[in-house]
Structures are given as structure tokens and as C-alpha cells.
Amino acid sequence: MNKKNLQRVGIVFLIFYVLSSPRDAANMVNNAFSQLGNAGNQLAAFVNGIGT
């Protein structure tokens, strides 16, 4: 399989997952953004710690 086919399979799986269990998909996206926020906060704390 080439890269284009793998991308299509991934998109189809994502659509299937969202349609089959939208609540779980929403929780997964919410978790991902929450973790990104936590990572940003930790990075800010690290940079602030270097400055002091």
C-alpha cells in the first residue's frame, strides 16, 4: 500500500469510528485537547523555571 491508500484507510476508519460511537469520539478529542493544554502549561512552567 502506498501513502495515499493508507491515508484513505485512516480517514475511512475515522469516519466509521465517529459514526459508530460519537460520544466516545468526542471524549477522545476532548482528551487530546486537554493533554495539549497540559503540555503547554508544563512547557511554560519549564521555560519560566529556566528564567529564574
Backbone as a chain_set.jsonl record, in Angstrom:
{"seq": "MNKKNLQRVGIVFLIFYVLSSPRDAANMVNNAFSQLGNAGNQLAAFVNGIGT", "coords": {"N": [[0.846, -1.178, 0.0], [0.505, 2.168, -0.757], [1.289, 5.531, 0.359], [-0.928, 7.189, -0.092], [-3.114, 5.423, -0.161], [-3.04, 4.434, 2.468], [-3.655, 6.742, 3.833], [-6.276, 7.186, 2.997], [-7.522, 4.896, 4.063], [-7.18, 5.434, 6.756], [-8.777, 7.734, 7.039], [-11.3, 6.712, 6.394], [-11.583, 4.892, 8.496], [-11.641, 6.682, 10.646], [-14.01, 8.11, 10.104], [-15.833, 5.982, 10.31], [-15.483, 5.36, 13.029], [-16.376, 7.71, 14.292], [-19.051, 7.768, 13.453], [-20.013, 5.358, 14.495], [-19.652, 5.475, 17.262], [-20.231, 8.246, 18.521], [-20.096, 9.637, 20.971], [-17.895, 8.539, 22.341], [-15.93, 9.264, 20.515], [-16.029, 12.042, 20.723], [-15.206, 12.34, 23.364], [-12.598, 11.403, 23.107], [-11.428, 13.363, 21.458], [-11.747, 15.587, 23.119], [-10.128, 14.788, 25.262], [-7.65, 14.734, 23.944], [-7.218, 17.464, 23.32], [-7.188, 18.464, 25.893], [-4.877, 17.253, 26.904], [-2.988, 18.456, 25.246], [-3.213, 21.081, 26.161], [-2.295, 20.711, 28.791], [0.338, 19.959, 28.232], [1.289, 22.347, 27.119], [1.102, 24.039, 29.35], [2.963, 22.804, 31.037], [5.284, 23.162, 29.533], [5.451, 25.949, 29.578], [5.865, 26.329, 32.326], [8.355, 25.118, 32.561], [9.968, 26.779, 30.932], [9.686, 29.182, 32.332], [10.898, 28.385, 34.694], [13.541, 28.115, 33.882], [14.23, 30.738, 33.427], [14.378, 31.833, 35.951]], "CA": [[0.0, 0.0, 0.0], [1.265, 3.41, -0.754], [0.895, 6.526, 1.366], [-2.271, 7.702, -0.39], [-4.092, 4.42, 0.264], [-3.071, 4.41, 3.926], [-4.366, 7.948, 4.262], [-7.708, 6.942, 2.764], [-7.98, 3.91, 5.045], [-7.257, 6.143, 8.036], [-9.94, 8.621, 7.014], [-12.498, 5.863, 6.457], [-11.684, 4.383, 9.864], [-12.045, 7.81, 11.492], [-15.444, 8.35, 9.852], [-16.548, 4.854, 10.902], [-15.421, 5.48, 14.486], [-17.24, 8.822, 14.693], [-20.448, 7.404, 13.234], [-20.424, 4.223, 15.314], [-19.719, 5.876, 18.674], [-19.891, 9.671, 18.55], [-19.766, 10.099, 22.325], [-16.508, 8.145, 22.592], [-15.078, 10.083, 19.649], [-15.972, 13.377, 21.315], [-14.36, 12.236, 24.554], [-11.221, 11.253, 22.656], [-10.971, 14.68, 21.002], [-11.662, 16.422, 24.311], [-8.928, 14.35, 25.964], [-6.469, 15.149, 23.182], [-7.021, 18.896, 23.52], [-6.82, 18.651, 27.29], [-3.468, 16.88, 27.033], [-2.205, 19.512, 24.602], [-3.202, 22.196, 27.101], [-1.397, 20.353, 29.883], [1.705, 20.017, 27.715], [1.619, 23.76, 27.006], [1.329, 24.553, 30.697], [4.228, 22.27, 31.526], [6.349, 23.835, 28.792], [5.546, 27.306, 30.114], [6.488, 26.232, 33.648], [9.763, 24.807, 32.325], [10.638, 27.979, 30.433], [9.734, 30.117, 33.454], [11.895, 27.874, 35.634], [14.876, 28.394, 33.338], [14.46, 32.168, 33.542], [14.597, 32.293, 37.335]], "C": [[0.894, 1.244, 0.0], [0.658, 4.398, 0.244], [-0.531, 7.025, 1.153], [-3.354, 6.715, 0.072], [-4.184, 4.35, 1.782], [-3.812, 5.614, 4.485], [-5.873, 7.757, 4.092], [-8.276, 5.951, 3.767], [-8.124, 4.571, 6.413], [-8.476, 7.039, 8.112], [-11.237, 7.822, 7.113], [-12.681, 5.308, 7.865], [-12.155, 5.474, 10.812], [-13.536, 8.095, 11.337], [-16.277, 7.233, 10.473], [-16.609, 4.98, 12.419], [-16.36, 6.574, 14.98], [-18.708, 8.449, 14.539], [-20.905, 6.277, 14.153], [-20.505, 4.569, 16.797], [-19.304, 7.339, 18.816], [-19.511, 10.191, 19.937], [-18.318, 9.752, 22.686], [-15.544, 8.977, 21.754], [-14.942, 11.492, 20.214], [-15.101, 13.38, 22.566], [-12.887, 12.127, 24.175], [-10.652, 12.599, 22.207], [-10.805, 15.623, 22.191], [-10.408, 16.074, 25.114], [-7.668, 14.824, 25.264], [-6.193, 16.633, 23.385], [-6.64, 19.212, 24.967], [-5.343, 18.329, 27.508], [-2.559, 17.907, 26.362], [-2.117, 20.743, 25.506], [-2.264, 21.939, 28.269], [0.064, 20.426, 29.437], [2.158, 21.466, 27.578], [1.905, 24.385, 28.357], [2.655, 24.072, 31.271], [5.418, 22.917, 30.823], [6.54, 25.256, 29.308], [6.213, 27.299, 31.49], [7.983, 25.947, 33.516], [10.534, 26.039, 31.881], [10.736, 29.03, 31.543], [10.77, 29.685, 34.488], [13.318, 28.135, 35.169], [15.22, 29.865, 33.552], [14.75, 32.636, 34.952], [15.853, 31.712, 37.917]], "O": [[1.907, 1.309, 0.696], [-0.356, 4.118, 0.882], [-1.258, 7.258, 2.119], [-4.378, 7.119, 0.623], [-5.278, 4.221, 2.331], [-4.511, 5.512, 5.493], [-6.65, 8.136, 4.969], [-9.385, 6.138, 4.268], [-9.077, 4.297, 7.143], [-9.14, 7.095, 9.147], [-12.159, 8.209, 7.83], [-13.801, 5.257, 8.373], [-12.98, 5.219, 11.689], [-14.241, 8.299, 12.326], [-17.308, 7.497, 11.092], [-17.652, 4.738, 13.027], [-17.061, 6.389, 15.975], [-19.524, 8.777, 15.4], [-22.069, 6.243, 14.55], [-21.338, 4.016, 17.515], [-18.168, 7.636, 19.185], [-18.684, 11.096, 20.052], [-17.604, 10.571, 23.264], [-14.47, 9.352, 22.223], [-13.855, 12.071, 20.186], [-14.344, 14.322, 22.797], [-12.026, 12.696, 24.847], [-9.516, 12.934, 22.542], [-9.831, 16.373, 22.26], [-9.707, 16.967, 25.59], [-6.721, 15.268, 25.914], [-5.045, 17.02, 23.6], [-5.857, 20.126, 25.223], [-4.643, 19.052, 28.217], [-1.473, 18.193, 26.866], [-1.063, 21.371, 25.602], [-1.526, 22.829, 28.691], [0.922, 20.901, 30.181], [3.306, 21.78, 27.894], [2.842, 25.171, 28.498], [3.38, 24.835, 31.91], [6.442, 23.188, 31.451], [7.672, 25.714, 29.458], [7.033, 28.168, 31.786], [8.786, 26.482, 34.28], [11.622, 26.316, 32.387], [11.764, 29.694, 31.675], [11.441, 30.525, 35.087], [14.207, 28.354, 35.992], [16.371, 30.201, 33.828], [15.307, 33.717, 35.143], [16.187, 31.993, 39.068]]}, "num_chains": 1, "name": "protein.A"}
